[in-house]
């Protein structure tokens, strides 16, 4: 909690971009450095986990403080170019992206760990924080594994064993070397690399405090005097608001890049049909693989792919329907100024 006030104060003093970049670089180096420390060191010096956890916590807080503040700046910039406030759209997109990342970030490591032989509680029924009294009705057991039961007077965590010496690692916490390596990889090394990579686009974030103030001033000036020409503080160009007509909304189903690549309505139609066929084939193949493989990891990855197709299929189907109607041809003929040069519409 204390980190939140520090990050906010630093952002006010040095700017959101500078704070984000420096914290990402610092966190990335810390994650990678800790990933290189052997696990035996932390077993012998458990106190070292406290400062490591605190530093990692800074990175966790960072993801909830600065990005949302920067998204608010982006929403203001979008208002300058669209003439409308679209907080709902941007926050929904942000939430959906976070959910997709969380799904992939949770599924892929668990699939890899499962393939490497990971077993919850080391294959034990209870122990290592799971009460054997509640799980099995054995309040005097510290752990209960298929070939090893640890009894003590209370069954409490750390209580002295009755019939065996204390092992170096409790069996309910034991995992193979491959599993331990993957845990270090996904919990420390991969986040460290991603933090360093994320620092690159963060360093190019163009909306500084002066630029944001100029954006808000331009929006306010246009609201006070509708029809005046305002200029984009980031590139100095005159801002032209979209027409927001029914025809322009139809055309906006397709990006300018798609128009430039495919060049005509026929080209776009062929592209959408082929991509829809690819999505359907991928979904059918993934379903067949999930049904006949019997492998849990394949089922998990298949669900991840199908969740993406759940979005892609309707999106391309709607666009194909729009481009195949007479309304689309009418929209192009009525909105020549919105059409990229060289675009043709087949009759």
Rosetta silent file (secondary structure, phi, psi, omega in degrees, C-alpha in Angstrom):
SEQUENCE: XXXXXXXXXXXXXXXXXXXXXXXXXXXXXXXXXXXXXXXXXXXXXXXXXXXXXXXXXXXXXXXXXXXXXXXXXXXXXXXXXXXXXXXXXXXXXXXXXXXXXXXXXXXXXXXXXXXXXXXXXXXXXXXXXXXXXXXXXXXXXXXXXXXXXXXXXXXXXXXXXXXXXXXXXXXXXXXXXXXXXXXXXXXXXXXXXXXXXXXXXXXXXXXXXXXXXXXXXXXXXXXXXXXXXXXXXXXXXXXXXXXXXXXXXXXXXXXXXXXXXXXXXXXXXXXXXXXXXXXXXXXXXXXXXXXXXXXXXXXXXXXXXXXXXXXXXXXXXXXXXXXXXXXXXXXXXXXXXXXXXXXXXXX
SCORE:     score description
SCORE:     0.000 S_00000001
   1 L     0.000  -37.552  179.752    0.000    0.000    0.000 S_00000001
   2 H   -64.014  -27.219 -179.880    2.854    2.352    0.784 S_00000001
   3 H   -66.604  -30.376 -177.591    4.172    1.899   -2.737 S_00000001
   4 H   -60.009  -48.913 -178.964    1.028    3.452   -4.238 S_00000001
   5 H   -64.789  -35.558  178.741    1.673    6.865   -2.696 S_00000001
   6 H   -65.527  -44.629 -179.700    5.349    6.694   -3.697 S_00000001
   7 H   -64.988  -41.716  179.941    4.518    5.895   -7.324 S_00000001
   8 H   -64.124  -44.580  179.599    1.875    8.624   -7.507 S_00000001
   9 H   -63.017  -43.019  179.375    4.234   11.210   -5.994 S_00000001
  10 H   -64.717  -38.657  179.164    7.053   10.185   -8.336 S_00000001
  11 H   -64.440  -38.931  177.629    4.726   10.344  -11.350 S_00000001
  12 H   -66.021  -35.407 -174.756    3.677   13.888  -10.426 S_00000001
  13 H   -83.823  -43.097 -172.854    7.296   14.954  -10.013 S_00000001
  14 H  -109.499  -11.945 -177.784    9.067   13.128  -12.838 S_00000001
  15 L   101.793  146.112 -176.974    6.233   12.155  -15.194 S_00000001
  16 H   -64.602  -40.524 -178.168    4.361    8.910  -15.698 S_00000001
  17 H   -61.916  -48.102 -177.421    6.528    7.761  -18.588 S_00000001
  18 H   -62.128  -43.694 -179.561    9.825    8.190  -16.722 S_00000001
  19 H   -65.600  -44.326 -179.331    8.569    6.422  -13.602 S_00000001
  20 H   -60.925  -46.629 -177.953    7.055    3.548  -15.570 S_00000001
  21 H   -63.009  -47.560 -176.304   10.209    2.976  -17.626 S_00000001
  22 H   -67.352  -38.756  178.635   12.589    3.092  -14.663 S_00000001
  23 H   -68.616  -39.218  177.594   10.455    0.824  -12.483 S_00000001
  24 H   -61.693  -43.754  178.725   10.060   -1.686  -15.336 S_00000001
  25 H   -63.619  -44.506 -179.787   13.830   -1.759  -15.870 S_00000001
  26 H   -64.059  -46.671 -179.636   14.497   -2.128  -12.145 S_00000001
  27 H   -64.012  -40.809  179.052   11.866   -4.818  -11.686 S_00000001
  28 H   -60.254  -44.079  178.971   13.068   -6.718  -14.752 S_00000001
  29 H   -66.812  -37.503  178.315   16.638   -6.814  -13.474 S_00000001
  30 H   -65.205  -46.998  179.561   15.481   -7.862   -9.995 S_00000001
  31 H   -58.034  -47.901 -178.506   13.330  -10.672  -11.358 S_00000001
  32 H   -65.898  -38.637  178.600   16.133  -11.973  -13.558 S_00000001
  33 H   -63.290  -44.315  179.277   18.673  -11.649  -10.743 S_00000001
  34 H   -66.741  -33.499  179.448   16.522  -13.603   -8.288 S_00000001
  35 H   -62.717  -26.204 -179.481   15.854  -16.232  -10.965 S_00000001
  36 L   -83.645  -11.886  179.778   19.599  -16.962  -11.044 S_00000001
  37 L   -78.205  128.414  179.385   19.775  -17.576   -7.282 S_00000001
  38 L   -64.961  147.318 -179.568   19.615  -21.314   -6.492 S_00000001
  39 H   -60.765  -28.101 -179.984   16.637  -22.482   -4.475 S_00000001
  40 H   -62.070  -29.838  179.650   18.939  -23.931   -1.821 S_00000001
  41 H   -64.086  -43.000 -179.347   19.969  -20.393   -0.854 S_00000001
  42 H   -72.972  -28.050  174.640   16.401  -19.445    0.052 S_00000001
  43 H   -67.288  -37.472 -179.721   15.928  -22.726    1.941 S_00000001
  44 H   -81.736  -25.887 -178.727   18.992  -21.897    4.044 S_00000001
  45 L  -130.340   69.783 -176.560   18.158  -18.166    4.331 S_00000001
  46 L   -61.523  -23.719  178.358   14.333  -17.888    4.269 S_00000001
  47 L   -61.157  -24.165 -178.620   14.529  -14.300    5.546 S_00000001
  48 H   -66.589  -18.796  179.095   15.852  -13.319    2.087 S_00000001
  49 H   -70.847  -22.590 -177.105   12.388  -13.936    0.663 S_00000001
  50 H   -66.535  -55.510  178.255   11.017  -10.932    2.565 S_00000001
  51 H   -64.993  -32.709  177.650   12.882   -8.162    0.694 S_00000001
  52 H   -63.331  -44.472  178.711   12.473  -10.075   -2.575 S_00000001
  53 H   -63.259  -36.930  178.800    8.729  -10.265   -2.027 S_00000001
  54 H   -66.123  -42.213  179.796    8.563   -6.564   -1.204 S_00000001
  55 H   -67.067  -39.381  176.938   10.413   -5.625   -4.385 S_00000001
  56 H   -64.952  -35.265  178.521    8.220   -7.903   -6.474 S_00000001
  57 H   -61.322  -31.693  176.893    5.202   -6.286   -4.841 S_00000001
  58 H   -60.096  -44.069  178.730    6.297   -2.937   -6.253 S_00000001
  59 H   -64.873  -36.169  178.207    5.954   -4.350   -9.744 S_00000001
  60 H   -64.937  -41.741  179.401    2.524   -5.779   -8.942 S_00000001
  61 H   -67.048  -36.487 -178.016    1.319   -2.387   -7.702 S_00000001
  62 H   -55.928  -39.078 -177.368    2.801   -0.668  -10.761 S_00000001
  63 H   -66.697  -15.860 -179.051    0.439   -2.567  -13.041 S_00000001
  64 H  -106.773  -11.193 -174.807   -2.597   -1.083  -11.273 S_00000001
  65 H  -101.520  -66.566 -172.120   -1.455    2.517  -10.754 S_00000001
  66 H   -72.577  -43.290 -177.615    0.341    4.057  -13.738 S_00000001
  67 H   -57.961  -39.453  179.300   -1.219    2.199  -16.724 S_00000001
  68 H   -68.006  -36.145  176.194   -4.750    3.290  -15.788 S_00000001
  69 H   -65.353  -37.624  177.991   -3.585    6.884  -15.350 S_00000001
  70 H   -70.909  -34.211  175.847   -1.955    6.713  -18.788 S_00000001
  71 H   -62.523  -36.409  176.875   -5.131    5.204  -20.240 S_00000001
  72 H   -61.806  -39.009  176.002   -7.015    8.271  -18.980 S_00000001
  73 H   -63.334  -40.893 -179.972   -4.584   10.453  -20.978 S_00000001
  74 H   -64.561  -38.040  177.819   -5.205    8.297  -24.049 S_00000001
  75 H   -63.438  -40.057  176.159   -8.968    8.683  -23.630 S_00000001
  76 H   -63.041  -40.997  179.383   -8.528   12.461  -23.589 S_00000001
  77 H   -65.994  -38.809  177.646   -6.416   12.246  -26.755 S_00000001
  78 H   -64.640  -36.447  177.409   -9.058   10.073  -28.427 S_00000001
  79 H   -62.497  -36.167  178.181  -11.687   12.674  -27.542 S_00000001
  80 H   -59.213  -37.156 -175.227   -9.616   15.284  -29.366 S_00000001
  81 H   -94.472  -21.444 -177.727   -9.818   13.219  -32.572 S_00000001
  82 H  -104.531  -25.339 -177.328  -13.301   11.713  -32.235 S_00000001
  83 L    82.798    1.793 -179.943  -15.228   14.502  -30.510 S_00000001
  84 L  -131.056  157.435  175.569  -16.767   12.031  -28.054 S_00000001
  85 L   -91.917  125.058 -174.446  -15.843   10.563  -24.683 S_00000001
  86 L  -124.832   43.721 -179.042  -15.293    6.805  -25.005 S_00000001
  87 H   -57.985  -42.032 -177.080  -14.210    5.745  -21.503 S_00000001
  88 H   -59.554  -45.942 -178.865  -16.463    2.705  -21.580 S_00000001
  89 H   -62.033  -46.503 -176.198  -15.008    1.319  -24.804 S_00000001
  90 H   -67.588  -39.601 -179.523  -11.400    1.810  -23.718 S_00000001
  91 H   -70.375  -33.551  176.219  -11.869    0.341  -20.243 S_00000001
  92 H   -66.505  -43.483  177.769  -13.693   -2.693  -21.668 S_00000001
  93 H   -60.954  -44.119  178.464  -10.860   -3.258  -24.144 S_00000001
  94 H   -59.565  -45.612 -179.250   -8.321   -2.929  -21.330 S_00000001
  95 H   -63.588  -42.813  179.541  -10.245   -5.400  -19.167 S_00000001
  96 H   -63.914  -41.356  177.783  -10.599   -7.904  -22.018 S_00000001
  97 H   -62.647  -42.033  177.453   -6.889   -7.706  -22.821 S_00000001
  98 H   -61.243  -40.656 -179.501   -6.055   -8.271  -19.157 S_00000001
  99 H   -65.804  -41.552  178.086   -8.356  -11.288  -19.072 S_00000001
 100 H   -63.988  -40.797  178.644   -6.787  -12.821  -22.173 S_00000001
 101 H   -65.563  -40.724  179.304   -3.310  -12.301  -20.732 S_00000001
 102 H   -64.899  -37.188  178.468   -4.372  -13.805  -17.393 S_00000001
 103 H   -64.251  -50.404 -179.847   -5.830  -16.830  -19.168 S_00000001
 104 H   -64.608  -41.630 -179.208   -2.662  -17.429  -21.172 S_00000001
 105 H   -66.919  -23.656  177.167   -0.449  -16.616  -18.182 S_00000001
 106 H   -91.144  -33.355 -174.757   -2.300  -19.135  -16.046 S_00000001
 107 H   -78.889  -50.147 -173.109   -2.789  -21.894  -18.606 S_00000001
 108 H   -60.511  -48.038  177.661    0.602  -22.119  -20.307 S_00000001
 109 H   -60.923  -39.901 -178.549    2.712  -22.456  -17.102 S_00000001
 110 H   -68.708  -34.568  175.873    0.349  -25.061  -15.642 S_00000001
 111 H   -64.072  -44.047  179.713    0.417  -27.073  -18.862 S_00000001
 112 H   -65.809  -41.885  179.678    4.228  -27.020  -18.820 S_00000001
 113 H   -65.244  -41.102  178.577    4.374  -27.884  -15.114 S_00000001
 114 H   -62.565  -40.884  178.481    1.926  -30.745  -15.563 S_00000001
 115 H   -66.075  -28.477 -179.486    4.012  -32.125  -18.430 S_00000001
 116 L   -84.037   -3.939  177.107    7.121  -31.891  -16.212 S_00000001
 117 L   103.142   15.593  179.419    5.485  -33.991  -13.490 S_00000001
 118 L   -65.142  137.157  175.283    4.103  -31.380  -11.123 S_00000001
 119 L  -133.179  130.325  178.099    1.687  -32.760   -8.537 S_00000001
 120 H   -57.016  134.694 -178.300   -0.186  -30.582   -6.011 S_00000001
 121 H    57.061   28.349  178.802    1.262  -31.066   -2.500 S_00000001
 122 H    62.957   21.887 -177.785    3.843  -33.376   -4.030 S_00000001
 123 H    89.785    0.668 -179.493    1.145  -36.014   -4.518 S_00000001
 124 L   -84.040  160.048  178.575    0.108  -35.939   -0.836 S_00000001
 125 L   -81.154  -34.476 -177.975   -3.471  -35.658    0.375 S_00000001
 126 E  -154.677  174.472 -176.750   -2.739  -33.012    3.001 S_00000001
 127 E   112.551  169.496  178.553    0.083  -31.165    4.711 S_00000001
 128 L    54.452   46.447  178.471    2.111  -28.029    3.960 S_00000001
 129 L   103.651  -17.266  175.831   -0.760  -25.751    4.907 S_00000001
 130 E   -98.352  115.288 -174.198   -3.634  -28.156    4.152 S_00000001
 131 L   -65.934  124.866  175.189   -4.943  -29.490    7.479 S_00000001
 132 H   -71.527  -25.925  176.312   -4.961  -33.274    7.722 S_00000001
 133 H   -64.089  -42.835  179.144   -7.546  -32.935   10.478 S_00000001
 134 H   -77.146  -38.254 -175.114   -9.987  -31.286    8.107 S_00000001
 135 H   -76.300  -40.223 -173.233   -9.017  -33.311    5.027 S_00000001
 136 H  -126.916   -3.635 -175.259   -8.801  -36.816    6.561 S_00000001
 137 L    73.231   28.260  178.701   -9.877  -36.511   10.186 S_00000001
 138 L  -120.085   82.106 -174.756   -6.282  -37.108   11.324 S_00000001
 139 L   -68.383  -12.327 -178.678   -5.437  -34.106   13.529 S_00000001
 140 L   -99.036    8.600  179.466   -2.102  -35.614   14.580 S_00000001
 141 E  -103.154  129.197  174.238   -0.690  -35.894   11.052 S_00000001
 142 E   -79.752  -35.060  173.136    1.493  -33.142    9.635 S_00000001
 143 E  -149.347  156.466  178.970    1.284  -34.701    6.190 S_00000001
 144 E  -137.454  104.311 -178.954   -0.307  -37.759    4.651 S_00000001
 145 E  -115.567  163.905 -177.663    1.331  -39.094    1.486 S_00000001
 146 L   -54.216  -37.513 -177.632    0.926  -42.445   -0.279 S_00000001
 147 L  -123.695   19.128 -176.894    4.171  -43.836    1.192 S_00000001
 148 E  -159.312  121.089  175.978    4.907  -41.390    4.001 S_00000001
 149 E  -123.079  125.639  179.929    2.838  -40.160    6.946 S_00000001
 150 E  -103.929  112.429 -179.147    4.319  -37.621    9.361 S_00000001
 151 E  -100.185  145.468  173.639    2.820  -37.785   12.878 S_00000001
 152 E  -145.218  174.310 -177.182    3.303  -35.236   15.634 S_00000001
 153 L   -67.098  -31.854 -177.004    1.633  -34.400   18.945 S_00000001
 154 L  -116.638  -20.362 -174.341   -0.442  -31.592   17.451 S_00000001
 155 L    75.819    4.098 -178.364   -0.204  -32.034   13.694 S_00000001
 156 L   -74.862  158.049  179.580    0.651  -28.342   13.518 S_00000001
 157 L   -61.570  124.821  178.939    3.011  -26.837   10.976 S_00000001
 158 L    84.237   -2.834  178.520    6.598  -27.249   12.233 S_00000001
 159 L   -68.997  150.455 -174.467    5.696  -29.456   15.224 S_00000001
 160 L   -65.837  135.223  177.304    8.259  -32.156   16.066 S_00000001
 161 E   -71.490  149.762 -176.790    7.794  -35.518   14.339 S_00000001
 162 L   -90.707  -40.677 -169.130    7.203  -38.526   16.590 S_00000001
 163 L  -119.381   11.747 -178.321    8.596  -41.491   14.694 S_00000001
 164 L  -156.970  152.628  175.503   11.062  -40.079   12.186 S_00000001
 165 L   -69.519  158.003  179.647   13.718  -37.356   11.943 S_00000001
 166 L   -68.385  122.941  179.522   12.790  -34.057   10.339 S_00000001
 167 L   -74.835  159.597  177.683   13.426  -34.316    6.573 S_00000001
 168 L   -63.177  -38.355  177.127   15.278  -31.590    4.702 S_00000001
 169 L  -133.270  126.082  177.835   12.152  -31.030    2.590 S_00000001
 170 L   -60.083  139.663 -177.356    8.688  -32.155    3.648 S_00000001
 171 H   -59.734  -27.118  179.111    7.310  -34.662    1.122 S_00000001
 172 H   -74.730  -10.482  177.635    4.238  -32.479    0.566 S_00000001
 173 H  -109.565   -0.523 -175.076    6.583  -29.726   -0.652 S_00000001
 174 L   -79.577  131.377  174.339    8.888  -31.900   -2.729 S_00000001
 175 L  -136.786  154.576 -179.902    8.928  -31.358   -6.492 S_00000001
 176 L   -67.025  164.417 -179.810   11.339  -32.584   -9.154 S_00000001
 177 H   -60.872  -38.079  179.844   14.207  -30.487  -10.457 S_00000001
 178 H   -63.941  -41.140  179.445   12.408  -29.924  -13.757 S_00000001
 179 H   -65.623  -44.226  179.142    9.323  -28.602  -11.958 S_00000001
 180 H   -61.877  -40.006  178.152   11.404  -26.308   -9.762 S_00000001
 181 H   -63.883  -40.051  179.393   13.209  -24.972  -12.811 S_00000001
 182 H   -69.091  -36.798  177.008    9.931  -24.243  -14.591 S_00000001
 183 H   -61.373  -44.522  177.558    8.506  -22.488  -11.521 S_00000001
 184 H   -63.961  -38.069 -179.304   11.569  -20.234  -11.451 S_00000001
 185 H   -63.580  -51.595 -173.897   11.273  -19.691  -15.204 S_00000001
 186 H   -79.824  -28.652 -177.300    7.604  -18.674  -15.243 S_00000001
 187 H   -86.570  -26.171 -173.941    7.501  -16.879  -11.887 S_00000001
 188 H  -124.617  -56.618 -172.225   10.748  -14.929  -12.226 S_00000001
 189 H   -66.063  -49.339 -178.510   12.649  -15.186  -15.522 S_00000001
 190 H   -63.203  -47.733  175.595    9.739  -14.691  -17.953 S_00000001
 191 H   -59.670  -35.205  178.244    8.244  -11.726  -16.038 S_00000001
 192 H   -63.321  -46.095  178.881   11.732  -10.209  -15.845 S_00000001
 193 H   -63.563  -43.189 -178.790   12.250  -10.451  -19.595 S_00000001
 194 H   -65.505  -35.188  177.440    8.751   -9.111  -20.297 S_00000001
 195 H   -64.197  -41.543  178.726    9.326   -6.159  -17.954 S_00000001
 196 H   -66.704  -39.799  178.395   12.492   -5.237  -19.846 S_00000001
 197 H   -65.653  -41.027 -178.673   10.712   -5.608  -23.185 S_00000001
 198 H   -64.937  -24.594  179.758    7.765   -3.510  -21.965 S_00000001
 199 H   -65.234  -24.540 -178.158   10.143   -0.694  -21.057 S_00000001
 200 H   -68.292  -57.009  177.551   10.834   -0.130  -24.782 S_00000001
 201 H   -65.907  -31.292  178.384    7.295    0.910  -25.884 S_00000001
 202 H   -61.760  -34.926 -179.480    6.773    2.640  -22.528 S_00000001
 203 H   -68.985  -16.930 -179.071    9.781    4.863  -23.269 S_00000001
 204 L   -99.365    6.146  179.802    8.050    6.008  -26.481 S_00000001
 205 L   -61.550  118.356 -168.241    4.813    7.032  -24.783 S_00000001
 206 L   -88.155  -14.617 -172.548    4.270   10.513  -26.258 S_00000001
 207 L   -87.133   88.296  174.980    1.693   12.061  -23.918 S_00000001
 208 L   -81.138  176.072  179.652    3.802   13.979  -21.418 S_00000001
 209 H   -60.557  -46.231  176.939    2.300   16.369  -18.850 S_00000001
 210 H   -62.634  -39.139  179.262    2.675   19.448  -21.121 S_00000001
 211 H   -65.320  -39.599  179.617    1.234   17.518  -24.083 S_00000001
 212 H   -65.733  -39.915  177.509   -1.719   16.344  -21.988 S_00000001
 213 H   -62.683  -38.987  178.209   -2.414   19.893  -20.829 S_00000001
 214 H   -67.634  -36.489  177.301   -2.379   21.037  -24.467 S_00000001
 215 H   -62.657  -47.217 -179.539   -4.759   18.199  -25.429 S_00000001
 216 H   -64.728  -37.097  178.527   -7.240   19.215  -22.735 S_00000001
 217 H   -65.047  -40.486  179.217   -6.947   22.868  -23.759 S_00000001
 218 H   -65.658  -41.248  177.909   -7.694   21.997  -27.399 S_00000001
 219 H   -62.953  -43.272 -179.811  -10.732   19.923  -26.398 S_00000001
 220 H   -66.228  -38.963  179.784  -12.022   22.765  -24.205 S_00000001
 221 H   -64.562  -40.542 -179.990  -11.454   25.358  -26.936 S_00000001
 222 H   -69.269  -35.325  177.924  -13.414   23.326  -29.464 S_00000001
 223 H   -67.127  -35.611 -179.458  -16.237   22.786  -26.973 S_00000001
 224 H   -75.686  -32.457 -178.877  -16.402   26.532  -26.325 S_00000001
 225 L  -132.642   79.047 -178.614  -16.285   27.440  -30.024 S_00000001
 226 L   -56.063  137.859  178.418  -17.635   24.581  -32.163 S_00000001
 227 L    98.553  -14.586  178.634  -16.266   24.566  -35.686 S_00000001
 228 L   -73.545  157.361  178.477  -12.904   26.143  -34.932 S_00000001
 229 L   -89.233  124.841  174.975   -9.765   24.355  -36.077 S_00000001
 230 L  -115.282  161.403 -173.323   -7.659   22.838  -33.302 S_00000001
 231 E  -120.572  145.812  178.869   -4.295   21.171  -33.684 S_00000001
 232 L   -72.022  117.873 -179.399   -2.871   17.889  -32.419 S_00000001
 233 L   -64.440  -18.396 -176.549   -0.188   18.751  -29.808 S_00000001
 234 L   -83.058  -35.376 -179.001    1.722   15.554  -30.644 S_00000001
 235 L  -128.312   -2.809  176.432    2.300   16.136  -34.370 S_00000001
 236 L    78.883    2.429 -178.497    0.992   19.650  -35.020 S_00000001
 237 L   -81.377  154.846  176.000   -1.561   18.562  -37.618 S_00000001
 238 E   -70.143  138.499 -178.750   -5.061   20.003  -37.826 S_00000001
 239 L   -87.101  124.979  177.295   -7.655   17.765  -36.210 S_00000001
 240 L  -112.890  116.355 -178.805  -10.444   16.644  -38.554 S_00000001
 241 L   -72.095  146.111  177.311  -13.405   15.079  -36.768 S_00000001
 242 L   -66.143  151.436 -177.659  -14.960   11.962  -38.334 S_00000001
 243 L   -67.943  -28.356  179.727  -18.277   12.558  -40.126 S_00000001
 244 L    54.373   43.234  174.987  -20.110    9.991  -37.946 S_00000001
 245 L   -99.962  164.013  176.754  -22.692    9.361  -40.645 S_00000001
 246 H   -55.511  -37.254  179.986  -24.375    6.006  -41.300 S_00000001
 247 H   -66.311  -42.789 -179.338  -22.195    5.625  -44.387 S_00000001
 248 H   -66.891  -33.799  177.896  -18.968    6.280  -42.483 S_00000001
 249 H   -64.120  -36.787  177.815  -19.958    3.781  -39.789 S_00000001
 250 H   -65.176  -45.610 -178.769  -20.351    1.107  -42.462 S_00000001
 251 H   -64.223  -29.828 -176.620  -16.937    1.868  -43.936 S_00000001
 252 L   -73.406    0.187  170.616  -15.309    1.759  -40.489 S_00000001
 253 L   -66.405  -14.839 -176.259  -15.890   -2.000  -40.345 S_00000001
 254 L  -129.579  141.058 -179.172  -12.592   -2.138  -42.276 S_00000001
 255 L   -79.597  160.855  176.704   -9.276   -0.487  -41.556 S_00000001
 256 H   -60.558  -36.433  179.532   -7.437    1.744  -43.993 S_00000001
 257 H   -63.243  -38.533  178.327   -4.678   -0.881  -44.141 S_00000001
 258 H   -65.776  -39.562  176.452   -7.184   -3.522  -45.279 S_00000001
 259 H   -61.060  -44.089 -176.365   -8.425   -1.207  -48.000 S_00000001
 260 H   -67.441  -34.873 -177.832   -4.873   -0.547  -49.172 S_00000001
 261 H   -75.390  -46.423 -172.262   -3.924   -4.236  -49.207 S_00000001
 262 H   -96.617  -21.202  165.022   -7.021   -5.685  -50.877 S_00000001
 263 L    75.593  -17.562 -178.212   -8.001   -2.636  -52.947 S_00000001
 264 E  -156.096  166.298  177.141  -11.641   -3.459  -53.624 S_00000001
 265 H   -63.108  -37.386  177.953  -14.801   -4.831  -52.092 S_00000001
 266 H   -62.991  -41.139  178.298  -14.261   -8.072  -54.002 S_00000001
 267 H   -64.107  -42.457  177.421  -10.783   -8.401  -52.541 S_00000001
 268 H   -64.152  -40.228 -179.592  -12.056   -7.795  -49.021 S_00000001
 269 H   -63.375  -43.770  178.698  -14.884  -10.272  -49.542 S_00000001
 270 H   -64.835  -39.869  178.024  -12.486  -12.996  -50.708 S_00000001
 271 H   -61.525  -45.817 -177.927  -10.155  -12.297  -47.797 S_00000001
 272 H   -66.959  -39.050  178.888  -12.964  -12.570  -45.236 S_00000001
 273 H   -63.675  -42.978 -179.982  -14.322  -15.776  -46.738 S_00000001
 274 H   -67.611  -37.222 -179.181  -10.913  -17.434  -46.693 S_00000001
 275 H   -72.915  -37.163  174.938  -10.215  -16.317  -43.139 S_00000001
 276 H   -61.231  -41.098  177.307  -13.612  -17.476  -41.914 S_00000001
 277 H   -62.067  -38.940  178.717  -12.928  -20.871  -43.498 S_00000001
 278 H   -65.938  -42.628  178.397   -9.570  -20.961  -41.700 S_00000001
 279 H   -61.920  -43.767 -178.882  -11.198  -20.105  -38.344 S_00000001
 280 H   -64.403  -42.919  179.045  -13.845  -22.813  -38.813 S_00000001
 281 H   -63.881  -41.233  178.932  -11.231  -25.412  -39.816 S_00000001
 282 H   -63.537  -43.749  179.413   -9.067  -24.474  -36.843 S_00000001
 283 H   -63.977  -43.677  179.619  -12.006  -24.730  -34.438 S_00000001
 284 H   -64.897  -42.675  178.525  -13.136  -28.088  -35.833 S_00000001
 285 H   -64.115  -39.358  179.758   -9.606  -29.466  -35.740 S_00000001
 286 H   -67.313  -40.468  177.269   -9.078  -28.275  -32.192 S_00000001
 287 H   -61.709  -43.613  178.828  -12.372  -29.829  -31.051 S_00000001
 288 H   -62.673  -42.577  179.741  -11.438  -33.148  -32.653 S_00000001
 289 H   -63.494  -40.387  179.153   -8.001  -33.056  -31.054 S_00000001
 290 H   -65.817  -38.573 -176.780   -9.514  -32.308  -27.617 S_00000001
 291 H   -72.270  -36.220 -171.679  -12.051  -35.125  -27.936 S_00000001
 292 H  -102.509  -13.462 -178.263   -9.686  -37.837  -29.119 S_00000001
 293 H   -77.190  -40.179 -176.796   -6.385  -36.973  -27.445 S_00000001
 294 L    70.891   12.085 -179.570   -7.513  -37.486  -23.856 S_00000001
 295 L  -100.316  126.686 -176.219   -4.646  -35.265  -22.708 S_00000001
 296 H   -62.353  -37.553 -179.297   -5.579  -32.608  -20.174 S_00000001
 297 H   -63.306  -38.973  178.688   -2.945  -30.178  -21.469 S_00000001
 298 H   -65.718  -40.494  178.299   -4.395  -30.382  -24.990 S_00000001
 299 H   -62.290  -41.269 -179.776   -7.887  -29.711  -23.628 S_00000001
 300 H   -64.413  -48.168  178.622   -6.641  -26.668  -21.733 S_00000001
 301 H   -65.519  -35.655  178.074   -4.876  -25.188  -24.753 S_00000001
 302 H   -62.441  -40.983  177.578   -7.858  -26.043  -26.934 S_00000001
 303 H   -63.708  -35.793  177.618  -10.172  -24.053  -24.668 S_00000001
 304 H   -64.675  -44.180  178.885   -7.787  -21.113  -24.941 S_00000001
 305 H   -65.562  -43.120 -178.961   -7.863  -21.278  -28.757 S_00000001
 306 H   -65.013  -32.379  177.690  -11.654  -21.671  -28.832 S_00000001
 307 H   -65.533  -35.619  175.951  -12.087  -18.632  -26.598 S_00000001
 308 H   -69.453  -41.102  179.031  -10.193  -16.561  -29.190 S_00000001
 309 H   -65.628  -27.374  178.285  -12.278  -18.023  -32.028 S_00000001
 310 H   -61.364  -26.663  176.928  -15.414  -17.105  -30.066 S_00000001
 311 H   -92.323  -43.511 -172.756  -14.470  -13.465  -30.771 S_00000001
 312 H   -69.797  -39.899 -177.723  -12.886  -13.787  -34.221 S_00000001
 313 H   -62.790  -53.226  178.994  -15.637  -15.801  -35.902 S_00000001
 314 H   -62.025  -35.482 -178.298  -18.564  -13.423  -35.181 S_00000001
 315 H   -63.109  -49.462  179.858  -16.417  -10.383  -35.979 S_00000001
 316 H   -70.418  -31.242  178.164  -15.448  -11.589  -39.438 S_00000001
 317 H   -66.044  -41.788  177.854  -18.949  -12.956  -40.081 S_00000001
 318 H   -64.295  -41.970 -179.446  -20.500   -9.551  -39.370 S_00000001
 319 H   -66.034  -38.936  177.429  -17.971   -7.816  -41.623 S_00000001
 320 H   -64.596  -38.968  178.269  -18.626  -10.272  -44.455 S_00000001
 321 H   -63.893  -42.335 -178.757  -22.356   -9.674  -44.106 S_00000001
 322 H   -63.776  -45.646 -175.669  -21.857   -5.890  -44.221 S_00000001
 323 H   -72.402  -15.733 -178.676  -19.641   -5.934  -47.302 S_00000001
 324 L   -93.928    4.311 -178.690  -22.067   -8.263  -49.119 S_00000001
 325 L  -102.911  158.981  177.064  -25.047   -5.892  -48.814 S_00000001
 326 H   -65.443  -25.748 -179.960  -26.162   -3.085  -51.096 S_00000001
 327 H   -61.197  -32.996 -179.395  -25.837   -0.739  -48.124 S_00000001
 328 H   -68.807  -46.361  178.349  -22.052   -1.108  -48.293 S_00000001
 329 H   -61.316  -37.457  177.797  -21.838   -0.110  -51.962 S_00000001
 330 H   -66.621  -39.097  179.896  -24.107    2.831  -51.234 S_00000001
 331 H   -62.539  -41.227  179.549  -21.916    3.871  -48.312 S_00000001
 332 H   -66.616  -43.315 -178.292  -18.816    3.894  -50.508 S_00000001
 333 H   -66.871  -28.488 -179.568  -20.523    5.862  -53.261 S_00000001
 334 H   -91.126   -5.591 -175.254  -21.789    8.424  -50.736 S_00000001
 335 L  -132.568   53.322 -177.944  -18.482    8.738  -48.846 S_00000001
 336 H   -60.525  -32.913 -178.708  -15.798    9.182  -51.468 S_00000001
 337 H   -69.363  -22.858  179.726  -13.796   11.422  -49.163 S_00000001
 338 H   -89.325   -4.943 -175.234  -13.565    8.653  -46.599 S_00000001
 339 L   -94.103  132.050  175.708  -12.372    6.125  -49.164 S_00000001
 340 L   -60.045  148.773  179.193   -8.627    5.578  -49.680 S_00000001
 341 L   -62.087  141.385  177.100   -7.392    6.458  -53.149 S_00000001
 342 L    88.521   -1.235 -179.253   -7.396    3.607  -55.623 S_00000001
 343 L   -81.226  134.909  179.414  -10.230    1.686  -53.927 S_00000001
 344 E  -117.609  147.765  176.246  -12.737    0.147  -56.280 S_00000001
 345 L  -116.659  120.884 -179.369  -16.193   -1.154  -55.574 S_00000001
 346 L   -74.191  139.172  177.693  -17.424   -4.036  -57.689 S_00000001
 347 L   -78.348    0.000    0.000  -20.937   -3.702  -58.992 S_00000001
